[in-house]
Amino acid sequence: MRVHPTPTFGRSVSAERIFANWMVALAEAAEVAGATDLDAATGPQLAKAWNLLRTTAEITAVELNERMAKQARIEVAELEGADARICVLVPAEVAHRRNVLPLRCTDREVVVATANPFGEEARREIASLTGRPVTFQLAAPDDLAVAIQRAYGQAPEATDVPHFPGDAPLSGRPHVLVVDDEAGQRALFRSSLEGSGCRVTVARDGAEAVRLLRGDTRFDLVTLDYWMDKMNGLRVLQQIRSDASLATMPVIMVTGVDDRRIEMSLFEAGADDFVAKPVDASLFMLRVQAVLRRKRYA
C-alpha cells in the first residue's frame, strides 16, 4: 500500500501552501540547507529531496512528476522541446544558480522549466531579466540538470562581464552612452560598465546626448538621468523615441526619487527600465545586462 505523507492543515491554508510545506519538511529531512526557503537549494539538494519524496510515497519518478505538477497546478515540462534561442534571455549563471531552463517565449510570457514550482525569488529574477511574466513547468532535478548543461555548458564562475549565450557580444563590446550632469555619477557608471567589458561614452547634458545619438557613433544602450538642467531626461527620452533612427534604442532611466507617477510616465514615454538613486552598482549592471539581452532577442 502506498503512503501519501501530505500533512493535514487548516482549511484556510491553500493547496499550494500545503504542498510547499510538505516539500520543506522533506527537504529538511534531506538536509537541504535553508530548507525553509527552497530558492536557496542547489540542484543536488533538490534532487536529494525529490528522491526522498519518491521513496516515501513509494511511487515512480514519472508519477512523482505528475503528482507534483498537479499539486502546483502547472504542466510537466517537455525538456527536449526547449528552444535553444531562448537561452539568450536568461544568462548561464542564473540558469545554473536557480536550476531553471527557459523553454519558449512570447510577447506575453516566458515559459521556464523548474524543479521548484514555488520558487518566487527565481520567478521574480527571471521576470526582471526577461521583461515578461514567468510561467513555470515542472521537471525533475536530475533531468533538468542535464538539460541545463546541454543548453549552457558547465556552470560558469561568477562574473560581471555581460554574456550573450549562443551569439557574439554587440559590436564586440556593448557601447553605452551615459547621460548625467553629475560628474560623480558619470564616474560611477563608467567604472561599473567598463569593469564589465562595455565601452562607454559620456554626455554631460541632454543636448549633448541627442547630438551624439544623431551622429555617426553607434550605441547599444543609453543610461539617462531624469533630473538634469536645461533638458531633463524625460524630454531627451521623448526626442529619442520621436526619431525614427533611434526609436528602438534601449534606454535605462536613472531617477532620484521613488515616485510611482514618474515611473509610469517614463515607461509610457518608452523607457526600457529604470534604476533609482542612490544607485547600487551590482543591480545597475544586472539591469544593463537584462536590457541588452532583450535587445539581442528582439
C-alpha positions in Angstrom: 0.0 0.0 0.0 1.3 3.4 -0.9 1.9 6.0 1.7 1.0 9.6 0.9 2.6 11.8 3.5 0.9 15.1 2.8 0.2 16.7 6.2 -3.2 18.0 7.3 -3.5 21.8 7.8 -6.4 24.1 8.5 -8.9 24.8 5.7 -7.6 28.4 5.4 -4.3 27.1 4.0 -4.2 26.8 0.2 -3.4 23.5 -1.6 -0.3 25.2 -2.9 0.9 26.1 0.6 0.2 22.6 1.9 2.3 21.1 -0.7 5.0 23.7 -0.2 5.1 22.9 3.5 5.3 19.2 2.6 8.3 19.9 0.3 10.0 21.9 3.0 9.6 19.1 5.6 11.1 16.6 3.2 13.8 19.0 2.1 14.8 19.4 5.8 14.9 15.6 6.1 17.1 15.5 3.0 19.4 18.0 4.8 18.8 20.8 2.3 20.5 23.9 3.8 17.9 26.7 4.3 15.1 24.4 3.5 12.5 26.9 4.8 13.4 28.8 1.6 13.7 26.3 -1.2 15.0 29.0 -3.5 18.3 28.6 -1.7 18.6 24.9 -2.5 21.2 23.7 -5.0 20.4 21.2 -7.8 21.9 18.3 -5.9 20.0 19.3 -2.8 16.7 19.4 -4.7 17.5 16.0 -6.3 18.0 14.6 -2.8 14.7 16.0 -1.6 12.9 14.7 -4.7 14.3 11.2 -4.2 13.1 11.2 -0.6 9.6 12.3 -1.8 9.6 9.4 -4.3 10.7 6.7 -1.9 8.5 7.9 0.9 5.4 7.9 -1.3 6.5 4.7 -3.0 5.8 5.9 -6.5 7.8 6.1 -9.7 9.7 9.1 -10.9 7.0 9.7 -13.6 4.2 9.5 -11.1 6.1 11.9 -8.8 6.4 14.4 -11.6 2.7 14.2 -12.4 1.7 14.5 -8.8 3.9 17.5 -8.1 2.7 19.2 -11.3 -0.9 18.6 -10.3 -0.4 20.0 -6.8 1.3 23.1 -8.2 -1.3 23.4 -11.0 1.3 23.6 -13.7 2.3 21.4 -16.6 5.1 18.8 -16.8 7.9 20.3 -18.9 9.0 18.8 -22.2 12.7 19.4 -21.9 13.5 18.1 -25.4 11.3 20.7 -26.9 13.2 23.7 -25.5 14.1 26.4 -28.0 17.8 27.0 -27.6 17.5 30.6 -28.8 15.5 31.5 -25.7 18.7 30.9 -23.6 19.8 34.4 -24.6 17.1 35.8 -22.2 18.4 34.1 -19.1 22.2 34.1 -18.5 24.1 30.8 -17.7 24.9 32.0 -14.2 21.2 32.5 -13.4 20.1 29.2 -15.0 22.6 27.2 -13.0 22.1 29.1 -9.7 18.3 28.9 -9.9 18.1 25.5 -11.5 15.9 26.7 -14.4 15.8 26.3 -18.1 13.9 28.7 -20.4 11.7 26.7 -22.8 9.9 29.2 -25.0 8.9 32.8 -25.1 6.1 35.0 -26.4 5.3 38.7 -26.1 3.2 37.8 -23.1 5.2 35.3 -21.1 8.4 33.2 -20.8 7.9 29.5 -20.0 10.6 28.1 -17.7 11.3 24.6 -16.5 12.0 24.3 -12.8 12.3 21.6 -10.1 10.8 24.0 -7.5 7.4 25.3 -8.7 7.2 27.5 -5.6 10.4 29.4 -6.2 9.1 33.0 -6.1 12.6 34.5 -5.9 13.5 32.7 -9.1 10.3 33.8 -10.7 10.9 37.5 -9.8 14.5 37.4 -11.0 13.6 35.8 -14.4 10.7 38.2 -14.9 13.1 41.2 -14.2 15.7 39.8 -16.7 13.2 39.0 -19.5 10.7 41.8 -19.0 7.9 39.2 -19.2 5.7 37.3 -16.7 7.0 33.8 -15.9 5.1 30.6 -16.3 6.7 27.6 -14.6 6.6 24.0 -15.9 7.9 21.1 -13.8 11.0 19.0 -14.4 12.8 16.5 -12.2 16.1 17.9 -10.8 18.3 15.3 -12.4 16.7 15.7 -15.9 16.8 19.4 -15.5 20.5 19.5 -14.6 21.3 17.5 -17.8 19.2 19.9 -19.9 20.7 23.0 -18.4 24.2 21.7 -19.0 23.3 20.8 -22.6 22.0 24.3 -23.2 24.6 26.3 -21.3 27.6 24.1 -20.7 29.2 23.7 -17.3 28.3 26.2 -14.6 30.4 29.3 -15.1 32.4 31.1 -12.4 30.8 34.2 -11.1 31.5 37.2 -13.3 30.0 40.6 -14.0 31.0 40.6 -17.7 28.0 40.8 -20.0 27.4 37.4 -21.7 25.2 36.6 -24.6 24.8 32.7 -24.9 24.9 31.4 -28.4 26.0 34.7 -30.0 28.7 37.3 -30.0 28.5 40.5 -27.9 27.1 43.5 -29.6 29.8 45.1 -31.8 32.4 43.1 -29.9 31.8 45.1 -26.7 28.5 46.8 -25.9 28.8 50.6 -26.4 26.9 52.5 -23.7 26.1 56.3 -23.7 26.0 57.6 -20.1 24.0 60.8 -19.8 24.3 62.6 -16.4 25.1 66.2 -15.3 26.8 65.0 -12.1 30.5 64.1 -12.5 30.4 61.6 -9.6 27.5 59.7 -11.1 29.2 59.6 -14.5 32.3 58.2 -12.9 30.4 55.5 -11.1 28.6 54.3 -14.2 31.8 54.4 -16.3 33.6 52.4 -13.7 30.9 49.7 -13.4 30.3 49.5 -17.2 34.0 49.4 -18.2 34.7 46.9 -15.5 32.1 44.7 -17.0 33.5 44.8 -20.6 31.5 47.7 -22.0 32.7 50.7 -24.0 31.5 54.0 -22.5 30.9 57.5 -23.9 29.6 60.2 -21.6 27.3 63.2 -22.2 27.0 66.0 -19.6 23.5 67.1 -20.6 20.6 66.2 -22.7 21.5 68.4 -25.7 24.9 66.7 -25.9 23.3 63.3 -25.7 20.9 64.0 -28.5 23.8 65.3 -30.7 25.9 62.2 -30.0 23.0 59.9 -30.7 22.2 61.6 -34.0 25.9 61.5 -35.0 27.9 58.7 -36.7 28.7 56.7 -33.5 26.7 53.6 -32.9 25.4 53.0 -29.4 23.8 49.8 -28.0 22.3 51.3 -24.8 21.7 54.7 -23.2 21.6 55.3 -19.4 19.7 58.6 -18.9 19.4 60.7 -15.8 15.9 62.1 -15.2 16.9 65.2 -13.2 19.1 67.4 -15.4 19.3 71.2 -16.0 18.4 72.6 -19.5 16.8 69.5 -20.8 15.6 66.8 -18.4 15.7 63.1 -19.1 12.1 62.8 -20.0 12.4 65.3 -22.8 15.6 63.6 -24.0 13.7 60.2 -24.0 10.8 61.8 -25.9 13.2 63.1 -28.6 14.8 59.7 -28.9 11.5 57.9 -29.4 10.3 60.5 -31.9 13.4 60.0 -34.1 12.9 57.0 -36.5 16.6 56.2 -36.5 16.6 56.0 -32.6 13.1 54.7 -31.9 14.3 51.2 -30.8 17.4 52.4 -28.9 17.3 50.7 -25.4 17.1 53.4 -22.6 17.5 52.9 -18.9 16.3 55.9 -16.9 18.0 56.9 -13.7 15.7 58.7 -11.2 16.5 60.4 -7.9 13.1 59.7 -6.2 10.9 56.6 -5.7 7.8 58.0 -7.3 5.2 55.7 -9.0 3.9 58.6 -11.1 7.3 59.4 -12.5 8.0 55.7 -13.1 4.7 55.3 -15.0 5.4 58.4 -17.1 8.9 57.1 -18.0 7.5 53.7 -19.2 4.7 55.4 -21.1 7.3 57.6 -22.8 9.2 54.4 -23.9 11.8 53.7 -21.2 13.0 50.1 -21.2 13.9 50.0 -17.5 14.9 52.4 -14.7 17.1 52.5 -11.6 16.7 54.8 -8.6 19.5 56.8 -6.8 21.5 56.1 -4.8 22.4 53.5 -7.4 23.5 50.0 -6.4 26.3 49.2 -8.9 25.5 45.4 -8.9 21.8 46.0 -9.5 22.6 48.6 -12.1 24.8 46.1 -14.1 22.1 43.4 -13.8 19.6 45.8 -15.4 22.0 46.8 -18.1 22.7 43.1 -19.0 19.0 42.3 -19.0 18.1 45.2 -21.4 21.0 44.2 -23.7 19.8 40.6 -23.7 16.3 41.7 -24.6 17.7 43.8 -27.5 19.5 40.7 -28.8 16.3 38.6 -28.6 14.0 41.3 -30.2 
